[in-house]
Amino acid sequence: MTEGSTTTDTLTGKKPELKTLKDFLSPVANDMSNYILGDLRQETIKHIKDLNNQKLKLLSQPLRDPEDEIVTKMHYDQIVGKIEWIKHFFNITEEEVEYDG
């Protein structure tokens, strides 16, 4: 076979379909993985809400001196970075985080 050529099924002459892991799982395993991913998503949203609460608590603390302001800003930026990374990684929207249902 030459480089760049595609493989075809010798019986049908068609290109094989690309498969994902879910294609190889049984329907029961698919249902279980969807259930687990749903739970993981809900726990992730709870974690984001906790981080948002930490952020608000941090902003409500009185600042005694300029060093407090610098440290508070650093912690605030770390929390915001964590939230943004988690939302990006799990593809979570702001609406999902705000929804309390």
The first five atom37 places (N, CA, C, CB, O) and aatype in JSON, in Angstrom:
{
  "aatype": [12, 16, 6, 7, 15, 16, 16, 16, 3, 16, 10, 16, 7, 11, 11, 14, 6, 10, 11, 16, 10, 11, 3, 13, 10, 15, 14, 19, 0, 2, 3, 12, 15, 2, 18, 9, 10, 7, 3, 10, 1, 5, 6, 16, 9, 11, 8, 9, 11, 3, 10, 2, 2, 5, 11, 10, 11, 10, 10, 15, 5, 14, 10, 1, 3, 14, 6, 3, 6, 9, 19, 16, 11, 12, 8, 18, 3, 5, 9, 19, 7, 11, 9, 6, 17, 9, 11, 8, 13, 13, 2, 9, 16, 6, 6, 6, 19, 6, 18, 3, 7],
  "atom_mask": [
    [1, 1, 1, 1, 1],
    [1, 1, 1, 1, 1],
    [1, 1, 1, 1, 1],
    [1, 1, 1, 0, 1],
    [1, 1, 1, 1, 1],
    [1, 1, 1, 1, 1],
    [1, 1, 1, 1, 1],
    [1, 1, 1, 1, 1],
    [1, 1, 1, 1, 1],
    [1, 1, 1, 1, 1],
    [1, 1, 1, 1, 1],
    [1, 1, 1, 1, 1],
    [1, 1, 1, 0, 1],
    [1, 1, 1, 1, 1],
    [1, 1, 1, 1, 1],
    [1, 1, 1, 1, 1],
    [1, 1, 1, 1, 1],
    [1, 1, 1, 1, 1],
    [1, 1, 1, 1, 1],
    [1, 1, 1, 1, 1],
    [1, 1, 1, 1, 1],
    [1, 1, 1, 1, 1],
    [1, 1, 1, 1, 1],
    [1, 1, 1, 1, 1],
    [1, 1, 1, 1, 1],
    [1, 1, 1, 1, 1],
    [1, 1, 1, 1, 1],
    [1, 1, 1, 1, 1],
    [1, 1, 1, 1, 1],
    [1, 1, 1, 1, 1],
    [1, 1, 1, 1, 1],
    [1, 1, 1, 1, 1],
    [1, 1, 1, 1, 1],
    [1, 1, 1, 1, 1],
    [1, 1, 1, 1, 1],
    [1, 1, 1, 1, 1],
    [1, 1, 1, 1, 1],
    [1, 1, 1, 0, 1],
    [1, 1, 1, 1, 1],
    [1, 1, 1, 1, 1],
    [1, 1, 1, 1, 1],
    [1, 1, 1, 1, 1],
    [1, 1, 1, 1, 1],
    [1, 1, 1, 1, 1],
    [1, 1, 1, 1, 1],
    [1, 1, 1, 1, 1],
    [1, 1, 1, 1, 1],
    [1, 1, 1, 1, 1],
    [1, 1, 1, 1, 1],
    [1, 1, 1, 1, 1],
    [1, 1, 1, 1, 1],
    [1, 1, 1, 1, 1],
    [1, 1, 1, 1, 1],
    [1, 1, 1, 1, 1],
    [1, 1, 1, 1, 1],
    [1, 1, 1, 1, 1],
    [1, 1, 1, 1, 1],
    [1, 1, 1, 1, 1],
    [1, 1, 1, 1, 1],
    [1, 1, 1, 1, 1],
    [1, 1, 1, 1, 1],
    [1, 1, 1, 1, 1],
    [1, 1, 1, 1, 1],
    [1, 1, 1, 1, 1],
    [1, 1, 1, 1, 1],
    [1, 1, 1, 1, 1],
    [1, 1, 1, 1, 1],
    [1, 1, 1, 1, 1],
    [1, 1, 1, 1, 1],
    [1, 1, 1, 1, 1],
    [1, 1, 1, 1, 1],
    [1, 1, 1, 1, 1],
    [1, 1, 1, 1, 1],
    [1, 1, 1, 1, 1],
    [1, 1, 1, 1, 1],
    [1, 1, 1, 1, 1],
    [1, 1, 1, 1, 1],
    [1, 1, 1, 1, 1],
    [1, 1, 1, 1, 1],
    [1, 1, 1, 1, 1],
    [1, 1, 1, 0, 1],
    [1, 1, 1, 1, 1],
    [1, 1, 1, 1, 1],
    [1, 1, 1, 1, 1],
    [1, 1, 1, 1, 1],
    [1, 1, 1, 1, 1],
    [1, 1, 1, 1, 1],
    [1, 1, 1, 1, 1],
    [1, 1, 1, 1, 1],
    [1, 1, 1, 1, 1],
    [1, 1, 1, 1, 1],
    [1, 1, 1, 1, 1],
    [1, 1, 1, 1, 1],
    [1, 1, 1, 1, 1],
    [1, 1, 1, 1, 1],
    [1, 1, 1, 1, 1],
    [1, 1, 1, 1, 1],
    [1, 1, 1, 1, 1],
    [1, 1, 1, 1, 1],
    [1, 1, 1, 1, 1],
    [1, 1, 1, 0, 1]
  ],
  "atom_positions": [
    [[0.82, -1.17, 0.0], [0.0, 0.0, 0.0], [0.87, 1.24, 0.0], [-0.94, -0.01, 1.19], [1.9, 1.28, 0.68]],
    [[0.49, 2.25, -0.74], [1.29, 3.46, -0.8], [0.85, 4.44, 0.27], [1.2, 4.11, -2.18], [-0.27, 4.37, 0.78]],
    [[1.74, 5.34, 0.59], [1.44, 6.31, 1.62], [0.3, 7.22, 1.14], [2.69, 7.15, 1.99], [0.31, 7.67, 0.0]],
    [[-0.66, 7.48, 2.02], [-1.76, 8.35, 1.67], [-2.95, 7.6, 1.07], [0.0, 0.0, 0.0], [-4.01, 8.19, 0.87]],
    [[-2.78, 6.32, 0.79], [-3.91, 5.58, 0.24], [-4.85, 5.18, 1.37], [-3.44, 4.33, -0.54], [-4.43, 5.09, 2.53]],
    [[-6.1, 4.93, 1.04], [-7.06, 4.56, 2.06], [-7.37, 3.08, 1.92], [-8.34, 5.41, 1.96], [-7.28, 2.51, 0.84]],
    [[-7.74, 2.48, 3.03], [-8.07, 1.06, 3.03], [-9.55, 0.91, 2.72], [-7.72, 0.4, 4.4], [-10.37, 1.72, 3.16]],
    [[-9.91, -0.1, 1.99], [-11.32, -0.38, 1.73], [-11.59, -1.82, 2.1], [-11.69, -0.1, 0.25], [-10.7, -2.67, 2.07]],
    [[-12.83, -2.08, 2.44], [-13.28, -3.43, 2.77], [-13.26, -4.24, 1.48], [-14.72, -3.42, 3.42], [-13.83, -3.82, 0.47]],
    [[-12.61, -5.39, 1.5], [-12.48, -6.19, 0.27], [-13.82, -6.78, -0.18], [-11.48, -7.31, 0.48], [-13.99, -7.06, -1.37]],
    [[-14.76, -6.98, 0.74], [-16.06, -7.54, 0.36], [-17.01, -6.48, -0.18], [-16.69, -8.23, 1.54], [-17.7, -6.7, -1.17]],
    [[-17.05, -5.33, 0.48], [-18.02, -4.31, 0.07], [-17.4, -3.21, -0.78], [-18.65, -3.7, 1.28], [-18.12, -2.5, -1.48]],
    [[-16.11, -3.06, -0.73], [-15.45, -1.98, -1.47], [-15.61, -0.62, -0.82], [0.0, 0.0, 0.0], [-15.25, 0.4, -1.42]],
    [[-16.16, -0.58, 0.4], [-16.38, 0.68, 1.11], [-15.28, 0.92, 2.14], [-17.77, 0.68, 1.8], [-14.63, -0.01, 2.61]],
    [[-15.1, 2.19, 2.48], [-14.15, 2.54, 3.53], [-14.75, 2.15, 4.88], [-13.8, 4.06, 3.5], [-15.95, 2.33, 5.09]],
    [[-13.94, 1.61, 5.79], [-14.48, 1.25, 7.11], [-14.81, 2.5, 7.91], [-13.47, 0.37, 7.89], [-14.15, 3.54, 7.78]],
    [[-15.85, 2.39, 8.76], [-16.23, 3.5, 9.64], [-15.24, 3.62, 10.78], [-17.67, 3.32, 10.19], [-14.73, 2.62, 11.29]],
    [[-14.96, 4.85, 11.18], [-14.14, 5.05, 12.37], [-14.99, 4.77, 13.58], [-13.56, 6.5, 12.42], [-16.16, 5.16, 13.63]],
    [[-14.43, 4.1, 14.55], [-15.18, 3.72, 15.74], [-14.58, 4.41, 16.96], [-15.18, 2.2, 15.93], [-13.39, 4.71, 17.03]],
    [[-15.46, 4.65, 17.92], [-15.02, 5.2, 19.2], [-15.17, 4.12, 20.25], [-15.84, 6.48, 19.58], [-15.7, 3.04, 19.98]],
    [[-14.71, 4.4, 21.44], [-14.81, 3.44, 22.53], [-16.26, 3.05, 22.78], [-14.18, 4.01, 23.81], [-16.55, 1.89, 23.07]],
    [[-17.17, 4.02, 22.69], [-18.59, 3.73, 22.94], [-19.13, 2.7, 21.94], [-19.41, 5.02, 22.86], [-20.06, 1.96, 22.28]],
    [[-18.59, 2.65, 20.73], [-19.03, 1.67, 19.74], [-18.74, 0.25, 20.19], [-18.37, 1.93, 18.39], [-19.44, -0.69, 19.79]],
    [[-17.73, 0.07, 21.02], [-17.33, -1.26, 21.45], [-17.99, -1.67, 22.77], [-15.83, -1.32, 21.6], [-17.92, -2.83, 23.18]],
    [[-18.64, -0.72, 23.44], [-19.28, -1.02, 24.71], [-20.68, -1.57, 24.48], [-19.34, 0.23, 25.6], [-21.34, -1.23, 23.5]],
    [[-21.12, -2.41, 25.37], [-22.49, -2.92, 25.29], [-23.46, -1.8, 25.66], [-22.69, -4.16, 26.24], [-23.05, -0.82, 26.27]],
    [[-24.74, -1.94, 25.29], [-25.72, -0.9, 25.67], [-25.76, -0.67, 27.18], [-27.1, -1.29, 25.18], [-25.93, 0.46, 27.63]],
    [[-25.62, -1.73, 27.97], [-25.63, -1.58, 29.42], [-24.42, -0.75, 29.86], [-25.62, -2.97, 30.12], [-24.55, 0.15, 30.69]],
    [[-23.25, -1.06, 29.31], [-22.05, -0.3, 29.66], [-22.2, 1.15, 29.22], [-20.8, -0.94, 29.01], [-21.75, 2.06, 29.93]],
    [[-22.82, 1.38, 28.07], [-23.05, 2.75, 27.61], [-23.94, 3.5, 28.58], [-23.68, 2.76, 26.21], [-23.67, 4.65, 28.93]],
    [[-25.02, 2.84, 29.03], [-25.92, 3.48, 29.99], [-25.19, 3.8, 31.3], [-27.14, 2.58, 30.28], [-25.37, 4.88, 31.87]],
    [[-24.37, 2.86, 31.75], [-23.62, 3.07, 32.98], [-22.63, 4.22, 32.82], [-22.88, 1.78, 33.39], [-22.5, 5.06, 33.72]],
    [[-21.93, 4.27, 31.69], [-20.94, 5.33, 31.5], [-21.64, 6.68, 31.4], [-20.1, 5.07, 30.23], [-21.11, 7.68, 31.9]],
    [[-22.81, 6.74, 30.77], [-23.56, 8.01, 30.71], [-24.0, 8.43, 32.11], [-24.79, 7.87, 29.79], [-23.95, 9.62, 32.44]],
    [[-24.42, 7.48, 32.92], [-24.84, 7.76, 34.3], [-23.66, 8.29, 35.11], [-25.42, 6.49, 34.97], [-23.78, 9.28, 35.83]],
    [[-22.52, 7.63, 34.99], [-21.32, 8.04, 35.72], [-20.87, 9.41, 35.26], [-20.18, 7.0, 35.52], [-20.51, 10.26, 36.08]],
    [[-20.88, 9.65, 33.94], [-20.47, 10.96, 33.42], [-21.42, 12.06, 33.88], [-20.39, 10.94, 31.89], [-21.01, 13.18, 34.14]],
    [[-22.71, 11.72, 33.97], [-23.68, 12.69, 34.48], [-23.39, 13.05, 35.92], [0.0, 0.0, 0.0], [-23.44, 14.22, 36.3]],
    [[-23.1, 12.04, 36.73], [-22.74, 12.27, 38.14], [-21.47, 13.11, 38.24], [-22.56, 10.93, 38.88], [-21.39, 14.04, 39.04]],
    [[-20.48, 12.77, 37.44], [-19.22, 13.51, 37.45], [-19.46, 14.97, 37.06], [-18.2, 12.86, 36.48], [-18.88, 15.87, 37.66]],
    [[-20.3, 15.18, 36.08], [-20.62, 16.55, 35.65], [-21.29, 17.33, 36.79], [-21.54, 16.52, 34.4], [-20.95, 18.49, 37.02]],
    [[-22.23, 16.7, 37.49], [-22.91, 17.37, 38.59], [-21.94, 17.7, 39.73], [-24.06, 16.5, 39.11], [-22.0, 18.77, 40.33]],
    [[-21.05, 16.77, 40.03], [-20.04, 17.02, 41.07], [-19.1, 18.14, 40.66], [-19.24, 15.74, 41.37], [-18.68, 18.94, 41.49]],
    [[-18.78, 18.21, 39.39], [-17.91, 19.26, 38.88], [-18.59, 20.62, 39.02], [-17.54, 19.0, 37.41], [-17.96, 21.6, 39.41]],
    [[-19.88, 20.68, 38.7], [-20.62, 21.93, 38.83], [-20.67, 22.35, 40.3], [-22.06, 21.77, 38.26], [-20.55, 23.53, 40.61]],
    [[-20.86, 21.39, 41.21], [-20.84, 21.71, 42.65], [-19.49, 22.29, 43.06], [-21.15, 20.44, 43.5], [-19.41, 23.24, 43.83]],
    [[-18.42, 21.7, 42.52], [-17.07, 22.18, 42.84], [-16.88, 23.61, 42.33], [-16.01, 21.24, 42.22], [-16.28, 24.44, 43.01]],
    [[-17.38, 23.9, 41.14], [-17.27, 25.26, 40.6], [-18.03, 26.23, 41.5], [-17.82, 25.32, 39.15], [-17.55, 27.33, 41.77]],
    [[-19.21, 25.83, 41.96], [-19.99, 26.69, 42.86], [-19.24, 26.93, 44.17], [-21.37, 26.06, 43.14], [-19.25, 28.04, 44.7]],
    [[-18.59, 25.89, 44.69], [-17.78, 26.05, 45.9], [-16.63, 27.04, 45.66], [-17.22, 24.69, 46.36], [-16.34, 27.88, 46.51]],
    [[-15.98, 26.92, 44.52], [-14.89, 27.85, 44.2], [-15.41, 29.27, 44.06], [-14.19, 27.42, 42.9], [-14.75, 30.22, 44.48]],
    [[-16.6, 29.43, 43.46], [-17.2, 30.76, 43.37], [-17.47, 31.33, 44.76], [-18.51, 30.71, 42.56], [-17.26, 32.52, 44.99]],
    [[-17.93, 30.48, 45.68], [-18.17, 30.93, 47.06], [-16.86, 31.33, 47.73], [-18.86, 29.82, 47.87], [-16.81, 32.32, 48.47]],
    [[-15.79, 30.56, 47.48], [-14.47, 30.91, 48.03], [-14.02, 32.28, 47.5], [-13.42, 29.82, 47.67], [-13.46, 33.09, 48.22]],
    [[-14.3, 32.49, 46.23], [-13.92, 33.76, 45.59], [-14.66, 34.93, 46.26], [-14.24, 33.73, 44.08], [-14.05, 35.96, 46.56]],
    [[-15.96, 34.77, 46.49], [-16.74, 35.82, 47.14], [-16.28, 36.06, 48.57], [-18.22, 35.47, 47.11], [-16.19, 37.2, 49.02]],
    [[-15.99, 34.97, 49.29], [-15.52, 35.08, 50.68], [-14.18, 35.82, 50.73], [-15.38, 33.68, 51.32], [-13.95, 36.64, 51.61]],
    [[-13.33, 35.51, 49.77], [-12.02, 36.16, 49.71], [-12.17, 37.66, 49.49], [-11.17, 35.55, 48.58], [-11.44, 38.46, 50.08]],
    [[-13.11, 38.05, 48.65], [-13.32, 39.47, 48.36], [-13.94, 40.22, 49.53], [-14.19, 39.63, 47.14], [-13.8, 41.43, 49.64]],
    [[-14.64, 39.49, 50.41], [-15.31, 40.16, 51.54], [-14.4, 40.33, 52.75], [-16.54, 39.36, 51.95], [-14.78, 41.0, 53.71]],
    [[-13.21, 39.75, 52.71], [-12.28, 39.87, 53.84], [-11.67, 41.27, 53.88], [-11.17, 38.79, 53.76], [-11.29, 41.82, 52.84]],
    [[-11.57, 41.83, 55.08], [-10.93, 43.15, 55.18], [-9.42, 43.05, 54.91], [-11.18, 43.77, 56.58], [-8.77, 42.09, 55.3]],
    [[-8.91, 44.06, 54.25], [-7.47, 44.11, 53.95], [-6.79, 45.02, 54.96], [-7.21, 44.6, 52.48], [-7.19, 46.17, 55.14]],
    [[-5.75, 44.48, 55.61], [-5.06, 45.25, 56.65], [-3.91, 46.09, 56.09], [-4.53, 44.31, 57.72], [-3.63, 47.18, 56.6]],
    [[-3.26, 45.59, 55.06], [-2.13, 46.33, 54.5], [-1.97, 45.97, 53.02], [-0.81, 46.02, 55.29], [-2.66, 45.08, 52.53]],
    [[-1.08, 46.66, 52.31], [-0.91, 46.39, 50.88], [-0.52, 44.95, 50.54], [0.13, 47.31, 50.32], [-0.88, 44.42, 49.49]],
    [[0.22, 44.32, 51.46], [0.6, 42.92, 51.21], [-0.64, 42.02, 51.18], [1.58, 42.43, 52.29], [-0.71, 41.08, 50.39]],
    [[-1.61, 42.32, 52.05], [-2.86, 41.55, 52.05], [-3.55, 41.66, 50.69], [-3.81, 42.05, 53.16], [-4.09, 40.68, 50.16]],
    [[-3.51, 42.87, 50.13], [-4.15, 43.08, 48.83], [-3.47, 42.24, 47.75], [-4.1, 44.58, 48.45], [-4.15, 41.67, 46.9]],
    [[-2.16, 42.17, 47.77], [-1.41, 41.4, 46.77], [-1.72, 39.91, 46.92], [0.12, 41.65, 46.91], [-1.98, 39.22, 45.93]],
    [[-1.68, 39.41, 48.16], [-1.95, 37.99, 48.4], [-3.39, 37.65, 48.02], [-1.69, 37.64, 49.88], [-3.65, 36.61, 47.41]],
    [[-4.33, 38.53, 48.38], [-5.73, 38.3, 48.04], [-5.91, 38.26, 46.53], [-6.63, 39.4, 48.65], [-6.62, 37.4, 46.01]],
    [[-5.27, 39.16, 45.82], [-5.35, 39.19, 44.36], [-4.79, 37.9, 43.75], [-4.6, 40.41, 43.8], [-5.35, 37.36, 42.81]],
    [[-3.67, 37.43, 44.31], [-3.07, 36.18, 43.81], [-4.02, 35.0, 44.02], [-1.72, 35.9, 44.51], [-4.23, 34.2, 43.11]],
    [[-4.59, 34.89, 45.22], [-5.53, 33.8, 45.51], [-6.77, 33.9, 44.62], [-5.94, 33.81, 46.99], [-7.26, 32.9, 44.1]],
    [[-7.26, 35.11, 44.45], [-8.43, 35.34, 43.59], [-8.14, 34.87, 42.16], [-8.83, 36.84, 43.61], [-8.94, 34.16, 41.56]],
    [[-6.99, 35.28, 41.63], [-6.61, 34.88, 40.27], [-6.46, 33.37, 40.14], [-5.31, 35.57, 39.86], [-6.82, 32.8, 39.11]],
    [[-5.92, 32.71, 41.18], [-5.8, 31.25, 41.15], [-7.17, 30.59, 41.1], [-5.02, 30.75, 42.39], [-7.38, 29.63, 40.35]],
    [[-8.1, 31.09, 41.88], [-9.45, 30.51, 41.9], [-10.13, 30.71, 40.55], [-10.31, 31.15, 43.02], [-10.74, 29.79, 40.01]],
    [[-10.01, 31.91, 40.0], [-10.61, 32.19, 38.69], [-9.99, 31.28, 37.63], [-10.41, 33.69, 38.31], [-10.7, 30.76, 36.77]],
    [[-8.68, 31.09, 37.69], [-8.01, 30.19, 36.74], [-8.5, 28.76, 36.85], [0.0, 0.0, 0.0], [-8.73, 28.09, 35.84]],
    [[-8.67, 28.28, 38.08], [-9.19, 26.92, 38.3], [-10.58, 26.78, 37.71], [-9.21, 26.58, 39.8], [-10.88, 25.81, 37.03]],
    [[-11.44, 27.77, 37.99], [-12.81, 27.72, 37.5], [-12.83, 27.68, 35.98], [-13.61, 28.92, 38.01], [-13.54, 26.87, 35.39]],
    [[-12.06, 28.55, 35.35], [-12.05, 28.6, 33.88], [-11.51, 27.31, 33.28], [-11.21, 29.79, 33.39], [-12.04, 26.82, 32.28]],
    [[-10.46, 26.75, 33.88], [-9.9, 25.5, 33.36], [-10.92, 24.36, 33.49], [-8.6, 25.14, 34.11], [-11.12, 23.6, 32.55]],
    [[-11.56, 24.26, 34.64], [-12.55, 23.2, 34.86], [-13.71, 23.34, 33.88], [-13.08, 23.23, 36.32], [-14.14, 22.36, 33.27]],
    [[-14.2, 24.57, 33.72], [-15.32, 24.79, 32.79], [-14.91, 24.41, 31.36], [-15.78, 26.26, 32.84], [-15.71, 23.82, 30.63]],
    [[-13.7, 24.75, 30.97], [-13.22, 24.42, 29.63], [-13.06, 22.9, 29.47], [-11.89, 25.14, 29.34], [-13.51, 22.33, 28.48]],
    [[-12.42, 22.26, 30.43], [-12.12, 20.83, 30.35], [-13.4, 20.0, 30.29], [-11.28, 20.41, 31.55], [-13.48, 19.04, 29.52]],
    [[-14.4, 20.36, 31.11], [-15.64, 19.59, 31.16], [-16.73, 20.18, 30.27], [-16.13, 19.51, 32.59], [-17.86, 19.69, 30.25]],
    [[-16.39, 21.23, 29.52], [-17.33, 21.87, 28.6], [-18.61, 22.28, 29.34], [-17.68, 20.92, 27.43], [-19.71, 21.95, 28.92]],
    [[-18.44, 23.0, 30.43], [-19.55, 23.44, 31.26], [-19.79, 24.93, 30.99], [-19.26, 23.18, 32.77], [-18.85, 25.73, 30.98]],
    [[-21.05, 25.27, 30.78], [-21.4, 26.66, 30.5], [-21.74, 27.39, 31.8], [-22.59, 26.74, 29.52], [-22.0, 26.77, 32.83]],
    [[-21.73, 28.7, 31.72], [-22.08, 29.53, 32.87], [-23.53, 29.28, 33.28], [-21.86, 31.02, 32.56], [-23.86, 29.32, 34.46]],
    [[-24.4, 29.03, 32.3], [-25.81, 28.76, 32.57], [-25.97, 27.5, 33.43], [-26.6, 28.61, 31.26], [-26.82, 27.45, 34.32]],
    [[-25.16, 26.48, 33.16], [-25.21, 25.25, 33.96], [-24.8, 25.5, 35.4], [-24.32, 24.17, 33.35], [-25.37, 24.91, 36.32]],
    [[-23.83, 26.37, 35.58], [-23.35, 26.68, 36.92], [-24.4, 27.51, 37.68], [-22.0, 27.44, 36.85], [-24.6, 27.32, 38.88]],
    [[-25.06, 28.41, 36.98], [-26.05, 29.27, 37.62], [-27.36, 28.55, 37.89], [-26.31, 30.48, 36.75], [-28.1, 28.95, 38.79]],
    [[-27.66, 27.5, 37.15], [-28.92, 26.78, 37.3], [-28.92, 26.01, 38.62], [-29.15, 25.8, 36.1], [-27.97, 25.29, 38.92]],
    [[-29.96, 26.17, 39.41], [-30.02, 25.52, 40.71], [-30.95, 24.33, 40.74], [-30.45, 26.5, 41.75], [-31.18, 23.77, 41.82]],
    [[-31.49, 23.9, 39.61], [-32.48, 22.83, 39.57], [-31.98, 21.53, 39.84], [0.0, 0.0, 0.0], [-32.73, 20.56, 39.82]]
  ]
}
